[in-house]
Amino acid sequence: MAFQEFLARISSPALRQIAEHWQKSRGQGVMPAWVDLRPSAISAHLSIIWSWRYDPISDSFTGRLAGDAIEAVFGRTIRNTPMRDIFPPDRFETVFRRHKRVISGPAFFHGSGFVFLHLQQLGSGERIIMPLSDRRSVADGLLGATIYKIVDLRPDTRLLNAQEHEEWFALD
């Protein structure tokens, strides 16, 4: 039931297709493993996909991959890079807590509105984050996708205080 509620909140057809692939890939399990995903099934959307590995011992995330559109926003690859080294210190804790909540729930995340607030740019769009597990039951990774359009950032306090609208859905 929660997956259907999550899916119903997604506006972007590309993000919906990625979420549906996640659902199909998990089969009867709680969540899919990285190896269950089939890039060919979502090949048209690989540029907006990103993924992190989670290490419970160090309580940290390390980049697994990011598509071209995501790397363009960051200006670099996230592959094999600690999350702490990707995000500025003033945004790291917010991003880390969001990703950790997906792992800990486990839960689905849906965000919309202003995305990429942690950069010197402002993107308007939509984001999804879904857990992954190589053990099929305890989350140890994330699959996310973000669709966005960069907004011209002029000195406007309403934009500078903008937030992403967050919605959470427990795994069913």
HUBEL-V252186 format. One record per run of one state. SS is the DSSP state (helix for helix, strand for strand, loop for the rest). FROM is the first residue (numbers start at 1). LEN is the number of residues. If there is no record, write none. Layout:
# HUBEL-V252186
SS FROM LEN
SS FROM LEN
This chain:
# HUBEL-V252186
loop 1 1
helix 2 8
loop 10 3
helix 13 14
loop 27 7
helix 34 3
loop 37 2
helix 39 10
strand 49 7
loop 56 4
strand 60 7
loop 67 1
helix 68 7
loop 75 4
strand 79 1
loop 80 2
strand 82 1
helix 83 4
loop 87 2
helix 89 17
loop 106 1
strand 107 9
loop 116 6
strand 122 11
loop 133 8
strand 141 11
loop 152 5
helix 157 4
loop 161 3
strand 164 7
loop 171 2
